[in-house]
Amino acid sequence: METNLKNKVGLFFVRKNSMGAHMKMLFQLIIRRKIFMFKDVCTVSVVTFNALWGEKAINLNRIKGYIECAAKKGSDFVIFPEMALTGYDDEPDKPLKEKMQYKLAETIPGPSTNEIAELTKKLGVYVVMGMPARDDKNPDIIYNALAIFSPEGLVGSYHKMHLPDPEPNWATRGDKPFILDTPWGPVGCAICYDSYNFPELMRYYASKGCRLYINSTALAKCHGKCLGTSTLEAAVIREGIYIASSNLGGLDAYNYFWGGSSIIGPSRKTWEPYYYAGHKFTDEEADESEMFTATIDLSLATRYLFKNNPKVNGTDWRPDKYIEMFKDSLSNPNYGK
C-alpha cells in the first residue's frame, strides 16, 4: 500500500504544473499530512470459546468453522481467546514434559497454523488465535502465544510478555510487542495479564497509532469480578481506542471461565465506553459459546493523549519523563524486593 501511494505521489510531482488550483491544494494536503488513507470502518468478530481441554484437533475444527461463519457475516477480523487451540489449565503436579501444553505445542508456522493460513487466504480475513507455541530453536521452550494471520496467510506470532501463575510452570516470557499492519492502520496484540495489569504495552501501541487493540484472554472466575471489565473500560476511556476482547467461556480442565467477549470503544458520552457487541465478563449469560460481531468506526478513536497539545508544547503523554523515572526505579537497590 505504501509503495502504491509513493508511486501516486510521484505522478503528482510529474503532473503538478498542469493541475488546476483545487488539485494543487489536494496535492499539498497529501504531502503535508503524509496521508496513507487508512480505512476507518471495519467489521470485527470476537468469539467466546469453550475450548475442550487437550483436544487440539476438535478445537481447530471448531475454530475454522467460526472463521468461515464470520467471513459470511462480512467480518474483517476474527479474534479467538488465549490458548483457544488446546485449552488453558495447568497440571501443577506434572513435570514440564508431561504437561498438556508441552505435548500439544507447535512451532509457528506448524500444522495447525498452516490450516488456518490457507483459510484466511481463501476467505480474505485477519485472524488472531491463542495457542501454545514451541520455540523453533529450542523445543523445550514453550510460549503462551498468539498466531496472527492476514488475507495473505500467516503473518507471525506474539509471545505473552507477562505471565501470572500458573503459567510460569510451562511458559517462557516473550519480550517483544506485536503490531499487525492492516488497511485500517496498525493493530496492537496482547494477551490477558498484559492488558489488565500492565498499561505500558497498550500505551505503547496507542502511541504507535493503533486505534484497535486485541485482547485475547483466559479470564476465569477465580480471578474475581472486577479485574476484567473495570480495566478494559478504563483503558478505552484513558487511551481513546477500541478493544476487541475474546475470552474462554465455561469449564476448562478445572477452572470456570467468565466468557464475556466484547467489542468496546468510545461513545458519544464523555468518559463513557460503549459496548458495540458482546457482554461484560460478569453478565449472567456471558459464558455461553457465541460469536459477537460489530461494525465500528475507528475515526472515533481519538488517542488524545498521544497527539500534540499546543497548550503544553507536546503530548500529554510524556514518555521521556517516564524513561527517567523507570531508570531511577531500576537503579534503586530495593527494586524487586
N, C-alpha and C positions, 0 to 999 in steps of 0.2 A: 504493500500500500504506500509506504514512504517513497519507494523508487518511482512509482507511478506519479505521485504528487510532484516530485522533483522534475520529472520529465515535463509535466504540465506547466510548472513554474518556468522552466527553461523555455518552453514555447511562448509563454507570456513575454519573456525578455526579447525574443526574436521579433515579436509582432507588436510590441507595446507602442511603437511610434505610429502605427496605423490604427490604434484604438481610438474609440470615442472617449469623451471625458468620463462618462459613467464607468466604462470598462477600466480606465486607468485608476479610478478610485477603488474599484474592486481589487485590482491587482495590488495596489498599495496596502489595502486592508489585509490581504492574504499574507504578504511579506511581513507586515508589522505584527500580526498576531501569530505568525507561524502556524497557520491553521492546517491541521491534518484531517479536519472534518470527521471526528469520531461520531458514530451514531449515538443517539440518545435513548431511543426506545427499544427495549428488548423484552423477551418473554423468558421467565425463569421458572423451573420446576424444582421443588425440594421434596425429598421422599422420607417419610417416617417408615423406617425399615426394621422389621423384626428378623434380624439375621439368625439363621439356625446355627447354633454354636458348633463349629468344627465341620460343617457341611459345605465345603467350598464350591463344589460343582452345582449343588442345588441353589445356593445363593447367587452364583454367577448367572445361572439361567434366569432367575427372577430379576436380577439387575438388568440384564439385556431386555427383558420384557418391559420393564419400566421405561427404559430408554426409547424403545420403539413406540410406546404409548405417548410419551412426552413429545416425541417428534411429530406424531399425528396431531397433537394439540398445538403445534407450531412453536414449541419451546426452542430457544437458542442455547440455554444452559440447563443441564440436569445434574443435581447435586445429591450425592449419597452420603450417609454417615461415616464417621470414623469406624474403621475395622468392619465395614459392611460385608466384605467378601468372606470373612471367616467367623465373625462374632468376636466379642471383646474379652470376656472374663479370663482371668489368670488362674492357673493351677498352682497355688503357692507352695504346695508340698512337693512339687516335682522339680528336678534339676532342669536347666535350660533346654538341653537337647531332647527332653521328653515332653516339653510343653507344646500345646497345640500351635501356638504362634510360630515356634521354631520349625515344627514339622510341615506346616502349610505355607510358610513364607515362600515367595517367589522373587526372583530378580525382576527389575523393571527396565527394559521390556522382558516379558516372560509369557507363558502360555495363556494366562487369564487376560493380561493386558493386551495381548495380540488379538484376542477375540473382540474385546471392547473397541480396539482401534479400528478394526475392519468395520464395525457397526457405525462408529462415528463418521468414518469416511463415507459410508453408504448413505447415512441419514443427514449429514451436514450439521452436526450439533457438537457443542462443548460438553464434556462430562468430567466430573470430579468424583473419585471413588476411593474410600478408605480401605486399606489392606496392610498386612504385614509384609514388609519388603526386605529381601536378603541383599546384603552388600555384594556388589559384583566382583569385589576383590577378596573379601574375607567372608566366607559363607557362615561363619559363626556370629557375625554382626547382623542384627535384625533391627529394623526401624519400624516405628509406627508411622505409616506413610500415606500420602495421597498420590494416586496415579491420576495424571491430568492429561486430558485429550482435547483435541480440536477437530474440526472437519477434515483436517489433513492427517489425522491419526494421533498417535502418542506424542505428546509434547515433552513430558518429563515427569518428575516426581518431587514432592515436598516431604521432608522428614521432620516430624514433630520436634520442635525446639525445646519444649518444656514438658517434663514427664512427671506426673503425680504418681503416688502409689496406686496400684502395684506395678505400674508399667516398667520401672527400672529392673524388675525381676527378669524381663525378657528383652526390653528395647534399649537401644542406644540413642542418646540425644542427637538430633540434627543441629546444624549450625548455620544454615542459610535460609533466608526467606525465599518465596517463590512468587513471581508476578507473571500472570498469564496475559499475553498480548492478544487483544481481540479488536474487532471493528468498533466496539463500544469503549475502547480505551483499555488501560491496564486494569487487571482484576487481581486482588490480593487473596492468597490462600493460607488458611491456618486450621489448626485442629484443637478444639475443645479448650483445654487448660491455657493454651496460647492466648485465647480470646478473653477468657473470664478473669484471669489474674495478671496478665502482662500487656497493658495497653500500649507499650512501646512498639510492639510489632504492628498493631493496627494503625498507629500513628505514622509509622514509617511508610506503610502502604499508602495512606491518605496523602502524605507529603509527596509521594511519587506520582500522584494524580489518580489514584484508584478511587472510583466512585462506587464500586461494588466490591464487597468483602465476603468471602466464602468461609463459613464456619462449619466444618464437618466435625460432628461431635458425638460423644457417647456419654451423655449426662444421665446418671442413674438417680433413683430416689434416695440412695444412701448419701448423695451429695447435698441433700436438703432442698428447700423450696425456693430459696432466694438467689442462689448463685447464677443461674442461667438467665432468667427473664430480666432481672434488675440490671445485670451488667450489659446485656445486649441493648436494652432500651436506652440505657445511659450512653452507650457508645454511639448510637445513632444520633442522639442529641449533641454529644460532645464533638464528634468528628464530622458530622454533617454528611453522612454516607448511607448507602443501603447495605443491609446484611442479609444474605441468604444462608439460613442455618438449617442443617439436616441432622436429625438425631435418631439414634436407635430407639425402638419402641417395644415394650413388652419384656418378657423373660429371656435372659441370655442363658448362661450356664447356671448362675445363681443370683445375679443382680437383676433387678427390675428397672428398666429404663423408661424415663418420662415420656419419650416421644416429643411432641411439641415442635415439630419442624415448622419453619415460618420464613416469610419474606417481610422484613421490616424496613421502613425508610422514613424520610422526612414527611411531615404533614403540613397542611396549611395553618395549623395552630402552632403558636410559638412554644418552643421547648417541649413538644409532644411528638413521640414517634407514632407511626401508623402501621398497622398490620395489613399489608396488601393481600396476604394469604396465610393460611395456617393457624396455629394455636400458640398461646403461651405454654410454657413447659408444664405448668401445673393445672391446666384446664382438665376437666373431668374426662373428656373424650380424647385427650391429646395422644394417648398411647396406641390408638388404632392405626393399623397399617394403611397408609394413604399417601397419595401424591398431591401436592398443592402447587398450583400454577398461577402466576400473575404476570401481567404486562406492566412494566414500570418505566418511568421517565427519569433517566439518570441526570437530566439537566437540573432536577430539583436537589441534587446532591451538592450543596454549596461548598463543602470543605473550607468553611470560612476561616478556620484557624490557620490555614496553610496558604492563604492568599495575602498579598501585600496590603497592609493597612497604612495609608499615608499619614494617619494621625500619630503613629508611633515609629514611622520610618522603617517599616519592616513587617514581618508577620507576627501575629500574636504568639504563635508557637516559636520558642526560642531554643533550638537545638544546640546552638553554640554555647549557651549558658549551661544546658543540661550536661553537655560533654564535660565541662569543667567540674560540675557537681559530681558526676559519676566517677571521674578520675580521683576526686577527693575521697569518695567513698572507698574506692579500691585501694587507696594508699593508707587507709585507716587500719592500724594493726588489729582492731577489733572486728573488722569486716568478716562476715560469715560466722561469727561466734554467737 
